[in-house]
Amino acid sequence: MSKSLVKTVTASLVGNLFEWYDFALFGYFAPVIGKLFFPSDNKSVELIAAFGAFAAGYLIRPLGGMIFGHIGDRMGRKKAMVLSILLMAVPTALIGILPTYAEIGIWAPVLLMSIRMLQGISMGGNYGGSITFTTEHTDVSRRGLIGSFAITSCLVGIMAGSGAAALSSNVFSEADLMAWGWRVPFLFGILICLVGFYIRRNVPESPEYIIAQESGELKKNPVKEVFTHHGRTLVKVVMAVMLHDLSFYILLVYMATHLSTQLGLSQGMALTINTISLLVVSVFTVISAWLSDKIGRKAVLGGAAFLFVIGTIPLLGIVNTSNDPMTILAAQMLLAVAVGGYFGPLPALMVESYPTAVRFSAVTITTNISGPLFGGTAPMVVTYLIERTGSNMVPAYYLTIGALIALIVLRSIKNQENFESSPQEGIQAAA
């Protein structure tokens, strides 16, 4: 990999790392944030309010996706990437210094919600944008591998956020953590954003975008173009990405809670199993992406989806009936192989499903429909269905249905074949 490509990949993905660093921090410190910004006699009310502030940022991401999608397709990928990470850094700094309810009253939760919504707008354009920007800088033979780094950077961000939160909890006393210690990881995160901002300002524009710009292919309203002329493709790709979001939120977010609350494992053991699963997913994400460059995106994605179809119910059956943590870990690791297998080729598939002129908008819209609609709701839905049905196998059935849908739609997604030009030609043009 050339130095130029390394720099581009780093610039693109550092925003993803921070986004999920913040995701993990906010989740880990939700009890603290709830107590400081939404004080109540009922701890559950405090926690629900804190997660409500988190959800506000998440639910507004589709708007951010459309705003930054328009910028990326009309004014350039680089401009959208620079603006998104700058808008990400400012709200994070504000969270780190924001007065609490005890200091400014009702304005504390109001400001926190407003800040989270600003973050949501920024982050709505960052993930899909990073996928587009990164993959357009390399040729077809490595597009799968390079695109997969967008996902691995998110996983690294989650682990970094969890580690920073855990370190703060161990270093500071409970009183200091409540008083000011919880702010330190948020303030430290600003450094990640500022480094990313500096690097993004100094990378070349996407070569694919330059070619489209010079040939007059750009659209006046790319977001409208996506819905009016690529709506059918959008629906298909969203259905394919759905399995990515369901598997992530069920197996890597919800499952830690499931293991402790439904199966009686200690929280420490549940989190250990979850962390190991994240590592396995990270490794197989890269492997499957590399393999997709050799044998094709659909072959690898279809194989991984098939593994979900035949393996999810029996493996989660083992998880739900075993009393041995090592057996549960083994089953979770096998599921993690399927998760990584599906994650790896997906960024390249998304990019190759849309033409260059509307790609930035289309990819950000795709990720911001599937994420909130299917992924973000999955833990709530499966928890509700378990309570209603009394069956611990609900997550397995839910995920298997998603895998069957993915298998069906993958066959009909077409490659736009807009990748004949060498990225180097565009880079030279940018110079």
C-alpha positions, 0 to 999 in steps of 0.5 A, spaced: 500 500 500 502 506 497 504 512 503 498 516 499 493 511 500 495 509 507 494 517 509 487 517 505 485 511 509 487 513 515 484 520 514 477 517 512 477 512 518 479 516 524 472 519 524 469 512 524 474 510 530 471 516 534 464 515 532 464 509 535 469 511 541 463 516 543 458 510 542 461 506 547 463 512 552 456 514 552 453 507 553 458 506 559 457 512 562 449 512 561 448 511 569 453 517 570 450 522 565 443 520 567 444 522 574 448 528 572 443 531 567 436 528 568 436 527 576 430 523 579 428 519 585 428 513 580 434 510 577 431 507 571 428 514 569 435 517 569 437 511 565 432 511 560 433 519 559 440 518 558 439 513 553 433 518 550 439 523 549 443 518 545 437 516 541 436 523 539 443 523 536 442 516 533 435 518 530 437 524 526 443 521 523 438 520 516 438 528 516 445 528 516 446 523 511 442 527 506 446 533 508 453 531 507 451 526 501 449 533 498 455 536 499 459 530 497 456 529 491 455 536 489 462 540 492 466 534 493 468 528 497 474 531 501 469 537 503 464 533 506 469 529 510 473 535 513 466 538 515 463 532 518 469 531 522 470 538 524 462 538 526 464 532 530 469 535 534 466 541 537 460 538 540 464 533 543 468 538 546 462 541 549 459 535 552 466 535 556 465 542 559 457 542 559 454 544 566 450 539 569 443 540 572 445 542 579 449 548 576 444 550 570 437 547 571 433 544 565 438 548 560 443 542 562 439 536 559 436 541 553 443 543 551 445 535 552 440 533 547 442 539 542 449 537 542 447 530 541 443 532 535 449 536 532 453 530 533 448 525 530 448 530 523 455 530 523 456 522 524 450 521 519 455 523 513 461 520 516 460 513 516 457 512 509 462 518 506 468 514 509 466 508 505 465 512 499 472 516 499 476 510 501 474 505 496 474 511 490 482 511 492 483 504 490 483 500 484 478 494 483 483 489 485 483 491 492 477 495 493 474 490 498 480 490 502 480 497 503 473 498 504 473 493 510 477 498 514 471 502 515 468 497 519 474 495 523 475 502 525 468 502 528 470 496 532 477 499 534 473 505 536 468 501 540 474 497 544 477 504 545 471 507 548 470 501 552 477 501 555 477 508 556 471 508 560 473 502 564 480 505 565 477 512 568 472 507 572 479 504 575 483 510 576 478 515 579 474 514 585 467 514 585 466 521 587 471 524 583 468 520 577 461 523 578 464 530 579 469 530 573 472 524 571 467 522 566 469 528 562 476 526 561 475 520 556 470 525 552 475 531 552 481 526 550 476 524 544 477 531 541 484 529 540 482 524 535 478 529 531 483 534 531 488 529 528 483 527 523 481 534 521 488 535 520 489 529 516 483 530 512 485 537 509 491 534 506 489 528 502 487 529 495 480 529 492 477 522 490 479 520 483 472 517 481 469 524 483 474 528 479 473 524 473 465 525 474 466 532 475 470 533 469 465 529 464 459 533 467 456 527 470 454 531 477 447 532 479 444 538 481 440 534 486 443 528 488 439 526 494 433 527 490 436 523 484 437 517 489 430 516 490 427 518 484 432 514 479 435 509 484 430 507 489 429 500 487 437 499 488 436 503 494 431 498 497 435 492 495 442 494 498 438 497 504 435 490 505 442 487 504 445 492 509 440 490 514 443 483 516 450 487 517 446 491 522 442 486 525 448 481 526 452 487 530 446 490 534 444 483 536 450 479 537 455 484 539 451 489 543 445 486 545 448 479 547 452 481 553 446 484 556 442 477 554 448 473 557 448 476 564 440 478 565 437 472 561 442 466 562 445 469 569 453 470 567 456 475 571 457 481 567 465 481 567 464 474 563 459 477 559 463 482 557 469 478 556 466 473 551 463 480 547 470 483 547 473 476 544 467 476 539 469 483 537 476 481 536 474 475 532 469 479 527 475 484 526 480 479 524 474 475 519 472 482 516 479 483 513 480 476 511 473 476 508 474 483 504 480 480 501 477 474 499 472 478 496 477 481 491 479 474 489 472 471 488 467 476 488 463 480 493 456 476 492 460 469 493 463 471 500 457 475 502 452 469 500 456 464 503 456 468 510 449 469 509 448 462 508 452 460 515 447 465 519 441 461 516 444 454 518 448 456 524 444 461 528 439 457 531 443 451 533 449 456 535 444 460 539 441 454 542 447 452 545 448 459 548 441 459 551 442 452 554 449 451 556 452 452 563 459 452 561 462 459 559 467 456 554 462 452 550 458 459 550 464 463 548 466 457 542 459 458 540 459 466 540 466 465 536 463 461 531 457 466 530 463 472 530 466 468 524 459 469 520 459 476 522 466 478 520 464 474 513 459 478 512 462 485 514 468 485 510 465 485 503 459 490 504 462 497 503 465 495 496 458 492 495 455 498 497 460 503 493 459 499 487 451 499 487 451 506 485 454 511 480 459 516 482 455 522 481 450 520 486 454 515 490 456 519 496 449 521 497 446 513 496 451 510 501 450 515 506 442 514 505 443 507 505 447 506 512 442 511 515 436 507 513 438 501 515 442 503 522 436 506 525 431 502 522 433 495 523 440 495 527 438 501 533 431 497 534 434 490 534 435 490 542 429 493 544 425 489 539 428 482 541 427 484 549 420 486 548 419 479 544 422 475 549 418 478 554 412 477 550 413 470 548 418 467 554 423 464 549 430 466 549 431 464 542 427 470 539 434 473 537 436 467 533 429 467 529 430 474 528 437 474 525 435 468 521 429 471 518 434 477 516 439 472 513 434 469 509 432 476 506 439 478 505 440 471 501 434 473 496 436 480 495 443 479 494 442 475 487 439 481 484 443 487 486 447 489 480 454 492 480 454 499 476 461 498 473 463 505 474 470 503 476 474 502 469 478 508 470 485 508 474 484 512 481 491 514 479 489 518 473 484 522 478 489 523 483 494 526 477 488 531 475 487 533 482 494 535 483 
